[in-house]
């Protein structure tokens, strides 16, 4: 009986450690909650291991308008577009592979009225962007492991659509085209939880035998 309890305690400790690591990994993100569209994804491609959080805010959504500070869904509109697209990146790799560029591979930059960045207020690395493309370069400091970016934003009247992105350790005028299927190669939090619950059920079943 004690042996079974010990196994269960060890498994519970492992599960707690996984949740703690997830909390630490996501601690650098500050994007305000959006009522329109919000999510995140891991990126693991070409020596880059990163985590990207994204959100879209609708400036015409009067039910979410805060007249006290003039912000929509907690995020100030840097331009005049109906939608604010915002991204934030954290480098989960090593100091040997600092991130150089973050690029969006879909969409039309001419359909936007502002492309740039907004300070996140928490020490996010500020990028270079000249307002003409969906390419943000990080030259104002090394974007090393555990560092995160400022909010990378643009505004447009175009409704939210899904697109692909590229993160590179090399600077350049044009990013390489990366297939959307190359996005996530490590388990997401929900997958890890399922694995843990399944292992617990298996140990419980063995203990009954």
Secondary structure, DSSP 8 states (H G I E B T S, - for coil): -HHHHHHHHHHHHHHHHHHHHHHHHTTT------SSEEEEEEEEETTEEEEEEEEEEETT-GGGEETTTTEETTB--SSS-SEEEEEEEEE-S-TTS-B-EEEE-SS-GGGEEEEEEE--SS--B--B--SSSSEEE--SS-B-TT-BB-EEEEEESS------EEEESS--SS-----GGGS--S--HHHHHHHHHHHHHHHHHHHH-
